[in-house]
């Protein structure tokens, strides 16, 4: 059993989800690692002490470089705000550490390329946390595509809507709302939400070839949570774009933080020659499937059997579900991170993951699409990838 000492850089929402995954993964998956939560980092010493105690880290540091430079640490997990990702990942790669990084990978495509170069030069394993690939229903979506049950794709649609920034009273900055600050986040919904949609789209439907986008900032000035001053908002509150995939299918993408009533409305749909699939994260245990033609013969099934099926993805034959409960009992958000971590550790140890994990290089591709979307919105034109 190989000891795996973990260094966690960041103690916010994602610090909690990743720490929980490290604590839980061996309770559900057979892995050749003895996982030890060795050290965690935050600039806020009081918050850091609470985090260390809650999640069981052996020690903590207010200087992240000490964790990266610690010879005992095997894996660095970067869950800080986006503007810190590049420096931390590059330093971790040069130190020879395994790397987990939250999305979006970087502030822009140029930073992402620097990170990829450092990781490739060091030859270290990496995974970027596009966690929704690890939802069993989305993994089943991928399985049905691979089984040719959708056939030739014609349309792909993705929506990722929330509503938590509608009020003018919501401030910008600080520990919880740094995502509204361009200097910290890089972009708005494009990097924060559509990065997930783009990753899933290219995983399910192949590369995007060209895009045409429009973005909107609805509230152009907010109070700064730290200074109290009025601060201009320059990140995108909403984004919509058309896409042409390399396989010739058409794509529509929409994201907003101003969609009243939507909390985490992340949907994806593919319409093909043999059938169609639809997934909605607000009903994560279901996958909707329209069966039209037999995947082997291409022959249309009987008319009275066509129609949308709502599949409850909880059976042991469904992706990941043989590691959890009995049929009919669902898993939740935290388990996507557990599944992702299990696949990463299986992959790095020569095992067989359910699906290969998205690496730094995959995340660079997503960053390239995000940058193309934002460029298209600025220049009001189609942009080739």
C-alpha positions in Angstrom: 0.0 0.0 0.0 1.6 3.2 -1.2 1.3 6.2 1.1 -0.1 9.3 -0.6 0.4 12.6 1.3 -2.0 15.3 0.1 -1.4 19.1 0.2 -4.6 21.2 -0.2 -4.1 24.7 -1.4 -7.4 26.5 -0.5 -10.0 26.0 2.1 -13.2 27.3 0.5 -16.2 25.5 -1.0 -14.0 23.4 -3.3 -11.5 22.7 -0.5 -14.4 21.1 1.4 -15.6 19.0 -1.5 -12.1 17.8 -2.4 -11.2 17.1 1.2 -14.4 15.1 1.6 -13.5 13.1 -1.5 -10.1 12.2 -0.1 -11.7 11.1 3.2 -14.4 9.0 1.5 -12.9 7.5 -1.6 -11.4 4.4 0.0 -14.6 3.6 1.7 -16.2 3.0 -1.7 -13.3 2.1 -4.1 -10.4 -0.4 -3.8 -7.3 1.7 -4.3 -3.6 0.9 -3.7 -3.0 4.0 -1.7 -3.0 4.9 2.0 -4.3 8.5 1.7 -3.1 11.0 4.3 -4.4 14.6 4.5 -1.0 16.0 5.3 -1.2 19.8 5.0 -3.6 22.6 4.0 -3.1 26.3 3.1 -5.1 29.5 3.5 -4.0 33.1 4.1 -6.7 33.3 6.8 -5.1 31.7 9.9 -8.4 31.5 11.9 -10.3 29.9 9.0 -7.3 27.6 8.3 -7.3 26.3 11.9 -11.0 25.4 11.7 -10.6 23.7 8.3 -7.6 21.7 9.5 -9.6 20.4 12.5 -12.8 19.7 10.5 -11.2 17.7 7.7 -8.3 16.1 9.7 -5.2 17.6 8.1 -2.0 16.9 10.1 -0.7 20.5 9.8 -1.4 23.8 8.1 0.5 26.6 6.5 -0.2 30.3 5.6 2.5 30.1 2.9 1.5 27.7 0.1 5.1 27.4 -1.2 6.0 25.6 2.0 3.5 22.8 1.1 4.7 22.6 -2.5 8.3 22.5 -1.4 7.6 19.8 1.3 9.4 16.6 0.2 6.7 14.6 2.1 3.9 15.9 -0.1 3.1 13.7 -3.0 0.0 15.4 -4.5 -1.0 19.1 -4.7 -4.7 20.0 -5.0 -5.3 23.5 -6.2 -8.7 24.9 -5.2 -7.9 28.6 -4.8 -9.4 31.5 -6.8 -8.5 31.3 -10.5 -5.8 34.0 -10.6 -3.5 31.8 -8.4 -3.8 28.6 -10.4 -1.0 29.1 -12.8 1.7 29.9 -10.3 0.7 27.1 -8.0 0.4 24.4 -10.7 3.7 25.4 -12.4 5.4 25.3 -9.0 3.9 21.9 -8.1 4.9 20.5 -11.5 8.5 21.6 -11.1 8.5 20.1 -7.6 7.4 16.7 -9.1 4.0 16.5 -7.5 0.9 14.9 -8.8 -1.6 17.7 -9.5 -5.4 18.2 -9.1 -6.6 21.6 -10.2 -10.1 23.2 -10.1 -11.6 24.6 -13.2 -11.3 26.9 -15.1 -7.7 26.0 -15.4 -6.4 29.5 -15.8 -7.2 33.2 -16.4 -6.7 32.8 -20.1 -5.4 30.5 -22.8 -1.8 31.8 -22.6 -1.6 31.0 -18.9 -3.1 27.5 -19.6 -0.4 26.8 -22.2 2.3 27.7 -19.7 0.8 25.3 -17.1 0.5 22.5 -19.7 4.2 23.0 -20.7 5.3 22.8 -17.1 3.2 19.6 -16.4 4.5 17.9 -19.6 8.1 18.8 -18.9 7.8 17.4 -15.4 6.0 14.3 -16.6 3.6 14.4 -13.6 0.0 13.1 -13.6 -2.7 15.7 -13.6 -6.5 16.0 -13.5 -8.7 19.1 -13.8 -11.9 19.0 -11.9 -14.6 18.8 -14.5 -16.7 16.9 -12.1 -19.9 16.5 -14.0 -18.3 13.8 -16.3 -18.4 11.7 -13.1 -22.2 12.0 -12.6 -23.4 8.4 -13.4 -26.2 9.8 -15.6 -23.7 11.8 -17.7 -21.4 8.8 -17.8 -24.3 6.7 -19.1 -25.0 9.5 -21.7 -21.4 8.9 -22.9 -21.9 5.1 -22.9 -25.0 5.4 -25.1 -23.1 7.5 -27.6 -20.2 5.0 -27.6 -22.8 2.2 -28.2 -24.1 4.1 -31.3 -27.5 4.5 -29.7 -27.6 8.2 -30.7 -26.0 7.7 -34.1 -24.9 10.6 -36.3 -25.3 13.8 -34.2 -27.2 16.7 -35.6 -27.7 19.0 -32.6 -26.1 19.6 -29.2 -27.6 22.0 -26.7 -26.3 23.1 -23.3 -27.7 25.4 -20.6 -26.1 26.4 -17.3 -28.2 28.9 -15.4 -28.2 30.2 -11.8 -29.8 33.2 -10.2 -27.6 34.2 -7.2 -26.4 37.6 -8.5 -29.6 39.2 -9.6 -29.8 41.6 -6.7 -28.0 44.9 -7.0 -27.1 44.5 -3.3 -24.8 41.5 -4.0 -21.3 42.9 -3.5 -18.2 42.0 -5.5 -15.0 40.5 -4.0 -14.2 39.0 -0.7 -14.0 35.3 0.1 -17.3 34.3 -1.3 -17.9 36.6 -4.3 -14.5 36.8 -5.9 -16.1 35.2 -9.0 -17.5 38.7 -9.8 -14.0 40.3 -9.9 -12.3 40.0 -13.3 -8.9 40.4 -11.7 -9.4 37.3 -9.6 -11.8 35.2 -11.8 -10.6 36.1 -15.3 -14.1 35.8 -16.7 -17.7 35.4 -15.5 -20.1 32.7 -16.5 -18.0 31.7 -19.4 -15.1 30.4 -17.3 -17.2 29.5 -14.2 -20.1 27.7 -15.7 -19.8 27.3 -19.5 -16.3 25.7 -19.0 -18.2 22.7 -17.6 -20.7 22.8 -20.5 -17.9 23.0 -23.0 -15.9 20.2 -21.4 -18.9 17.9 -21.4 -19.8 18.9 -25.0 -16.4 18.1 -26.4 -16.2 14.8 -24.4 -19.6 13.7 -25.7 -19.6 15.2 -29.2 -16.0 15.9 -30.2 -14.2 19.2 -30.7 -15.9 22.5 -31.4 -14.6 24.1 -34.7 -16.1 27.6 -34.6 -18.1 29.9 -32.3 -20.2 33.0 -32.5 -21.1 34.6 -29.1 -22.7 37.5 -27.2 -22.2 38.4 -23.6 -24.0 40.8 -21.3 -23.3 42.6 -18.0 -26.6 43.5 -16.5 -25.4 45.4 -13.4 -22.4 47.3 -14.3 -21.3 48.5 -10.8 -21.4 46.9 -7.4 -20.1 47.7 -3.9 -16.8 46.1 -3.1 -17.1 43.7 -0.1 -13.7 44.6 1.2 -13.3 48.3 0.5 -16.9 49.4 0.4 -16.3 51.4 -2.7 -18.3 51.3 -5.9 -16.5 48.9 -8.3 -17.1 48.5 -12.1 -18.1 45.0 -13.1 -16.3 43.8 -16.2 -17.0 40.0 -16.2 -19.9 38.5 -18.2 -23.1 38.0 -16.2 -24.6 36.0 -19.2 -23.3 34.4 -22.3 -24.8 32.7 -25.2 -23.1 31.2 -28.2 -23.6 29.2 -31.3 -21.1 26.5 -32.2 -20.2 24.3 -35.2 -18.6 21.0 -34.1 -15.9 19.3 -36.2 -18.4 16.5 -36.9 -20.8 19.0 -38.6 -23.4 19.1 -35.9 -24.7 22.4 -34.6 -24.5 23.6 -31.0 -26.3 26.1 -28.8 -24.9 27.2 -25.4 -26.5 29.5 -22.8 -25.4 30.5 -19.4 -26.6 33.2 -16.9 -26.5 34.1 -13.2 -29.7 36.0 -13.7 -32.1 33.1 -14.5 -34.6 33.6 -11.7 -35.6 30.3 -10.1 -32.6 28.4 -11.5 -30.1 27.3 -8.8 -27.8 24.9 -10.7 -29.6 24.3 -13.9 -27.0 22.5 -16.0 -28.5 20.7 -19.0 -27.2 18.9 -22.0 -29.1 17.4 -25.0 -28.0 15.6 -28.1 -30.3 14.8 -31.1 -29.0 12.2 -33.5 -30.0 9.9 -36.3 -30.7 6.9 -34.1 -31.9 8.6 -30.9 -31.5 11.4 -28.4 -30.4 12.0 -24.8 -31.2 14.8 -22.3 -29.7 15.4 -18.8 -30.6 18.0 -16.2 -28.4 18.4 -13.1 -31.3 19.5 -11.0 -32.6 15.9 -11.5 -29.2 14.3 -11.4 -30.3 10.7 -10.9 -32.2 10.6 -14.2 -31.2 10.4 -17.9 -33.8 10.8 -20.6 -33.3 8.7 -23.7 -35.3 8.7 -26.9 -34.9 5.4 -28.8 -35.6 5.5 -32.5 -33.4 3.0 -34.3 -31.4 -0.2 -33.5 -27.7 0.8 -33.1 -26.5 -2.3 -35.0 -28.9 -2.4 -37.9 -30.1 1.1 -38.1 -33.6 -0.2 -38.5 -36.4 1.8 -36.9 -37.9 0.2 -33.8 -41.6 -0.5 -33.6 -43.7 2.7 -33.6 -45.5 1.8 -30.4 -42.1 1.6 -28.6 -40.7 5.0 -29.6 -40.8 7.8 -27.1 -38.7 9.3 -24.3 -37.6 7.0 -21.5 -36.7 8.5 -18.1 -34.0 6.1 -16.8 -33.4 6.1 -13.1 -29.6 5.7 -13.0 -29.1 3.8 -9.7 -28.6 0.2 -10.8 -25.3 -1.6 -10.3 -24.8 -1.9 -14.1 -24.9 1.9 -14.4 -21.5 3.7 -14.3 -20.1 4.0 -10.8 -23.3 2.8 -9.1 -21.9 -0.7 -8.2 -19.7 1.1 -5.6 -22.6 2.6 -3.7 -26.1 1.6 -2.5 -28.9 -0.7 -3.6 -31.0 0.1 -6.8 -33.4 3.0 -6.3 -31.1 4.9 -3.9 -29.4 8.0 -5.3 -26.0 9.6 -4.8 -25.3 13.3 -4.9 -22.9 16.1 -5.7 -20.1 15.0 -3.4 -19.9 11.6 -5.1 -18.9 13.1 -8.4 -15.6 14.2 -6.8 -15.2 10.8 -5.1 -15.7 9.1 -8.5 -13.3 11.5 -10.2 -10.6 11.0 -7.5 -11.1 7.2 -7.7 -10.6 7.3 -11.5 -7.5 9.5 -11.2 -5.8 7.3 -8.6 -6.8 4.1 -10.5 -5.3 5.6 -13.7 -2.0 6.7 -12.0 -1.6 3.2 -10.4 -2.2 1.3 -13.6 -5.7 0.3 -12.8 -8.9 0.6 -14.9 -10.9 3.8 -14.4 -14.5 3.9 -15.6 -13.4 6.7 -18.0 -9.9 8.4 -18.3 -9.8 11.7 -16.4 -9.6 15.1 -18.0 -6.0 16.2 -17.8 -4.3 19.6 -17.9 -4.2 19.3 -21.7 -8.0 18.7 -21.9 -8.5 21.8 -19.7 -6.2 23.8 -22.1 -8.6 22.9 -24.9 -11.6 24.1 -22.9 -9.7 27.3 -22.1 -9.1 27.8 -25.8 -12.8 27.6 -26.5 -13.7 29.9 -23.6 -11.2 32.5 -24.9 -12.6 32.1 -28.4 -16.2 32.7 -27.1 -15.1 35.9 -25.3 -13.2 37.1 -28.3 -16.2 36.5 -30.5 -18.4 38.5 -28.2 -16.0 41.4 -28.2 -15.5 41.4 -32.0 -19.0 40.4 -32.9 -17.9 37.8 -35.4 -17.4 34.1 -35.8 -14.1 32.8 -34.4 -12.4 29.7 -35.7 -10.8 27.3 -33.2 
